[in-house]
Amino acid sequence: NGRQGTLRHWDADKEMFCVGLDTKKSADSDVHFLMPEILEATSAPRPSKADKMPMQGYSVEIKDLFNKGSEGIGCRFTLEKSAMDALRSAENLVVGLESFCLERDVNEHRLRLELEEERRQEEEHRKQEELDRKRRVARRAKEMAERERVKDQRHMDREEAARAEYERRRSHVEETFRLKFRLKVILFQAMKEGVPPEDLFDFLEGEGFDSNDFDSDDEDFFNSYSDFFENVDEEYDQQLREEKEEKSREMAGILGVDPLLVDERTLKVTYRKLALRFRKLLCLSY
């Protein structure tokens, strides 16, 4: 039926050619399987859209319009078909040219106004984009400044909280240190006064201490006090024994006897009798 297309491949099962026929929308798009007898090869190129379109104007070229030595000046321009048709239908050539010039001026003025409007719109669009860009930059700068302010405020809040916690702990440590130091002083005073361990809490309450002031860390203080009190008693008893033994040795030395062979009571009675006799002799001599 005179349609053109492209031969794609031979289908051996169907014994037909696969052909893509050209349509108005696109070439090689309508696929059919056709027998070889109805196909005819052609070397003519496909008609283009430009070939199918009617002629819209005339191209005019004038060579060597002005001669200047060996070189010439020419021109080339295009006349629309509608302008040529209007020129033919005019009363005469002068009227036709005047009408053509007038229409040309109107078209040029319209095109100039359209170009100016387009430039104006482009300029307004460019200014609006620049304004939007500046607003975005200002908004980002404001957001960044706000984020930095919030970040700095959080940092300051953390530093203030850490400083307050440090001051609280330092105050607690200092108060605990003063309490422990005063406790040591009071315990030393209790040791000097010979307060027994079972009466120590009553003694501390009399000095202004409360049982709630003590914790598990203070147990070492009371254990040390008990150990000290026991050691003081033992050392005092030991010192008394040593002083008695030393005095017994001195009395035995004066009496000229062995202190290990004489009991303490006999040694004391004999020493006292000798001392009274010696004192009487001194009184008689005076």
VEXDREN-2710 file (C-alpha; in Angstrom, 1 decimal):
% VEXDREN-2710
k/r/px/py/pz
1/ASN/0.0/0.0/0.0
2/GLY/3.0/2.3/-0.5
3/ARG/4.0/2.5/3.2
4/GLN/7.7/2.5/4.1
5/GLY/9.5/0.9/6.9
6/THR/12.6/-0.9/8.2
7/LEU/13.3/-4.6/7.7
8/ARG/14.3/-6.0/11.2
9/HIS/14.9/-9.8/10.8
10/TRP/13.7/-13.0/9.2
11/ASP/11.5/-15.3/11.3
12/ALA/12.3/-18.9/10.2
13/ASP/9.3/-20.4/12.0
14/LYS/6.8/-18.1/10.4
15/GLU/8.8/-17.8/7.1
16/MET/8.1/-14.1/7.2
17/PHE/10.0/-10.9/7.6
18/CYS/9.6/-8.8/10.7
19/VAL/9.1/-5.2/9.5
20/GLY/8.7/-2.0/11.5
21/LEU/6.5/0.4/9.5
22/ASP/6.7/4.1/9.8
23/THR/3.9/6.1/11.4
24/LYS/3.1/9.8/11.8
25/LYS/4.5/9.8/15.3
26/SER/7.8/8.0/14.8
27/ALA/9.6/5.7/12.3
28/ASP/10.0/2.0/12.7
29/SER/7.3/1.7/15.3
30/ASP/4.4/-0.3/13.8
31/VAL/5.7/-4.0/13.8
32/HIS/4.2/-6.5/11.4
33/PHE/5.2/-9.9/10.0
34/LEU/4.9/-9.8/6.2
35/MET/5.6/-12.3/3.4
36/PRO/8.5/-11.6/1.0
37/GLU/6.1/-11.4/-2.0
38/ILE/4.5/-8.1/-0.9
39/LEU/7.7/-6.3/0.1
40/GLU/9.7/-4.1/-2.3
41/ALA/13.1/-2.7/-1.6
42/THR/13.5/1.1/-2.1
43/SER/16.5/3.4/-2.1
44/ALA/14.5/6.7/-1.7
45/PRO/15.0/8.4/1.7
46/ARG/12.1/8.8/4.1
47/PRO/10.4/12.2/3.7
48/SER/11.2/14.6/6.6
49/LYS/8.8/16.9/8.3
50/ALA/10.4/19.8/6.5
51/ASP/9.6/18.2/3.2
52/LYS/6.0/17.8/4.1
53/MET/5.5/21.4/5.4
54/PRO/4.4/24.0/2.8
55/MET/6.8/26.7/1.9
56/GLN/6.7/29.6/4.4
57/GLY/8.9/32.2/2.7
58/TYR/11.4/33.1/0.0
59/SER/15.2/33.4/0.4
60/VAL/16.6/36.4/-1.5
61/GLU/20.3/36.8/-2.2
62/ILE/21.9/39.7/-4.0
63/LYS/25.6/39.4/-4.8
64/ASP/27.9/42.3/-5.6
65/LEU/25.4/45.0/-4.7
66/PHE/28.3/47.4/-4.4
67/ASN/31.6/46.9/-6.0
68/LYS/34.8/48.1/-4.3
69/GLY/37.8/47.1/-6.2
70/SER/38.1/43.4/-6.5
71/GLU/35.6/42.8/-3.7
72/GLY/31.9/43.1/-3.8
73/ILE/29.2/43.7/-1.0
74/GLY/26.0/41.7/-1.2
75/CYS/23.1/40.8/1.1
76/ARG/20.8/37.9/1.9
77/PHE/17.4/38.0/3.5
78/THR/14.1/36.0/3.7
79/LEU/10.7/37.3/2.7
80/GLU/7.6/35.6/4.2
81/LYS/5.1/34.1/1.8
82/SER/2.3/36.1/3.4
83/ALA/4.1/39.4/2.7
84/MET/4.6/38.4/-0.9
85/ASP/1.0/37.5/-1.3
86/ALA/-0.1/40.8/0.2
87/LEU/2.3/42.7/-2.1
88/ARG/0.8/40.9/-5.1
89/SER/-2.8/41.7/-4.1
90/ALA/-2.0/45.5/-3.4
91/GLU/-3.4/48.2/-5.7
92/ASN/0.1/49.0/-6.8
93/LEU/3.7/48.4/-5.8
94/VAL/4.1/51.6/-3.8
95/VAL/1.0/50.9/-1.7
96/GLY/2.1/47.3/-1.2
97/LEU/5.6/48.4/-0.1
98/GLU/4.2/51.0/2.3
99/SER/1.9/48.4/3.8
100/PHE/4.8/45.9/4.0
101/CYS/7.0/48.6/5.8
102/LEU/4.3/49.5/8.2
103/GLU/3.6/45.9/9.1
104/ARG/7.3/45.3/9.5
105/ASP/7.7/48.3/11.8
106/VAL/4.7/47.2/13.9
107/ASN/6.2/43.7/14.1
108/GLU/9.6/45.0/15.1
109/HIS/8.1/47.3/17.7
110/ARG/6.1/44.4/19.1
111/LEU/9.3/42.2/19.2
112/ARG/11.2/45.0/20.8
113/LEU/8.5/45.4/23.5
114/GLU/8.5/41.6/24.0
115/LEU/12.3/41.6/24.3
116/GLU/12.2/44.5/26.8
117/GLU/9.5/42.8/28.8
118/GLU/11.5/39.6/28.8
119/ARG/14.6/41.5/29.9
120/ARG/12.6/43.3/32.6
121/GLN/11.1/40.0/33.9
122/GLU/14.6/38.4/33.8
123/GLU/16.0/41.4/35.8
124/GLU/13.1/41.2/38.3
125/HIS/13.7/37.5/38.6
126/ARG/17.4/38.0/39.1
127/LYS/16.7/40.7/41.7
128/GLN/14.2/38.4/43.5
129/GLU/16.7/35.5/43.4
130/GLU/19.4/37.8/44.9
131/LEU/17.0/39.0/47.5
132/ASP/16.0/35.5/48.4
133/ARG/19.6/34.5/48.5
134/LYS/20.4/37.3/50.9
135/ARG/17.4/36.3/53.0
136/ARG/18.6/32.7/53.1
137/VAL/22.1/33.8/54.1
138/ALA/20.7/36.1/56.8
139/ARG/18.4/33.3/58.0
140/ARG/21.3/30.8/58.1
141/ALA/23.5/33.3/59.9
142/LYS/20.8/33.9/62.4
143/GLU/20.2/30.2/62.9
144/MET/23.9/29.6/63.3
145/ALA/24.2/32.4/65.8
146/GLU/21.2/31.0/67.8
147/ARG/22.8/27.5/67.8
148/GLU/26.1/29.0/69.0
149/ARG/24.2/30.9/71.7
150/VAL/22.4/27.8/72.8
151/LYS/25.7/25.8/72.7
152/ASP/27.5/28.5/74.8
153/GLN/24.6/28.7/77.2
154/ARG/24.6/24.9/77.7
155/HIS/28.4/25.0/78.2
156/MET/28.0/27.8/80.8
157/ASP/25.2/25.9/82.5
158/ARG/27.4/22.7/82.7
159/GLU/30.3/24.8/84.0
160/GLU/28.0/26.4/86.6
161/ALA/26.6/23.1/87.6
162/ALA/30.1/21.6/87.9
163/ARG/31.3/24.6/89.9
164/ALA/28.3/24.4/92.3
165/GLU/28.9/20.6/92.7
166/TYR/32.6/21.3/93.4
167/GLU/31.7/23.9/96.0
168/ARG/29.2/21.6/97.6
169/ARG/31.7/18.8/97.8
170/ARG/34.5/21.1/99.0
171/SER/32.2/22.5/101.7
172/HIS/31.2/19.0/102.7
173/VAL/34.8/17.9/102.9
174/GLU/35.8/21.0/104.9
175/GLU/32.9/20.5/107.3
176/THR/33.8/16.8/107.6
177/PHE/37.4/17.7/108.2
178/ARG/36.5/20.2/110.9
179/LEU/34.2/17.7/112.6
180/LYS/36.8/15.0/112.5
181/PHE/39.5/17.3/113.8
182/ARG/37.3/18.5/116.6
183/LEU/36.4/14.8/117.3
184/LYS/40.1/14.0/117.6
185/VAL/40.6/16.9/120.0
186/ILE/37.7/15.8/122.2
187/LEU/38.9/12.2/122.1
188/PHE/42.3/13.4/123.2
189/GLN/40.7/15.4/126.0
190/ALA/38.7/12.3/127.0
191/MET/41.9/10.3/127.1
192/LYS/43.5/13.0/129.4
193/GLU/40.5/12.9/131.7
194/GLY/40.5/9.1/131.7
195/VAL/37.0/8.6/130.3
196/PRO/36.3/4.9/129.9
197/PRO/35.2/3.7/126.5
198/GLU/31.7/2.8/127.8
199/ASP/31.1/6.4/128.9
200/LEU/32.6/8.0/125.7
201/PHE/29.4/8.6/123.9
202/ASP/27.9/10.4/126.9
203/PHE/31.0/12.5/127.1
204/LEU/30.8/13.4/123.4
205/GLU/27.1/14.3/123.7
206/GLY/28.1/16.6/126.6
207/GLU/30.6/18.3/124.3
208/GLY/27.9/19.1/121.7
209/PHE/28.3/16.0/119.4
210/ASP/25.3/14.1/118.1
211/SER/25.1/10.4/117.4
212/ASN/24.0/11.3/113.8
213/ASP/27.4/13.0/113.3
214/PHE/29.2/9.7/113.2
215/ASP/29.3/7.2/110.4
216/SER/31.1/3.9/109.6
217/ASP/34.3/5.8/108.9
218/ASP/34.4/7.0/112.5
219/GLU/34.6/3.4/113.9
220/ASP/38.4/3.6/113.7
221/PHE/38.4/6.5/116.0
222/PHE/36.5/4.7/118.7
223/ASN/38.5/1.5/118.2
224/SER/41.6/3.5/118.5
225/TYR/40.3/5.1/121.7
226/SER/39.5/1.8/123.2
227/ASP/42.9/0.4/122.3
228/PHE/44.5/3.6/123.6
229/PHE/42.6/3.4/126.9
230/GLU/43.6/-0.3/127.3
231/ASN/47.2/0.5/126.5
232/VAL/47.2/3.4/128.9
233/ASP/45.9/1.2/131.7
234/GLU/48.5/-1.5/130.9
235/GLU/51.3/1.0/130.6
236/TYR/50.3/2.6/133.9
237/ASP/50.2/-0.7/135.7
238/GLN/53.5/-1.6/134.2
239/GLN/55.0/1.7/135.2
240/LEU/53.7/1.2/138.8
241/ARG/55.2/-2.2/139.0
242/GLU/58.5/-1.0/137.7
243/GLU/58.5/1.9/140.2
244/LYS/57.7/-0.5/143.0
245/GLU/60.5/-2.8/141.9
246/GLU/62.9/0.1/141.6
247/LYS/62.0/1.4/145.1
248/SER/62.3/-2.1/146.5
249/ARG/65.8/-2.4/145.0
250/GLU/66.8/0.9/146.5
251/MET/65.5/-0.1/150.0
252/ALA/67.2/-3.4/149.7
253/GLY/70.4/-1.7/148.7
254/ILE/70.3/0.6/151.7
255/LEU/69.5/-2.3/154.1
256/GLY/72.1/-4.5/152.5
257/VAL/69.9/-7.4/151.6
258/ASP/68.9/-9.2/148.5
259/PRO/65.4/-8.0/147.3
260/LEU/64.6/-11.4/145.8
261/LEU/65.0/-13.1/149.3
262/VAL/62.8/-10.6/151.2
263/ASP/59.1/-10.0/150.6
264/GLU/57.8/-6.5/149.9
265/ARG/56.0/-6.0/153.3
266/THR/59.0/-7.0/155.4
267/LEU/61.3/-4.8/153.3
268/LYS/59.0/-1.8/153.7
269/VAL/58.6/-2.2/157.5
270/THR/62.4/-2.7/158.1
271/TYR/63.2/0.3/155.9
272/ARG/60.7/2.5/157.8
273/LYS/62.2/1.5/161.1
274/LEU/65.6/2.3/159.9
275/ALA/64.5/5.6/158.6
276/LEU/62.9/6.6/161.9
277/ARG/66.0/5.7/163.8
278/PHE/68.2/7.7/161.4
279/ARG/65.8/10.7/161.8
280/LYS/66.0/10.5/165.6
281/LEU/69.8/10.5/165.5
282/LEU/69.8/13.6/163.3
283/CYS/67.5/15.3/165.7
284/LEU/69.7/14.5/168.7
285/SER/72.8/15.7/166.8
286/TYR/71.2/19.1/166.3
END
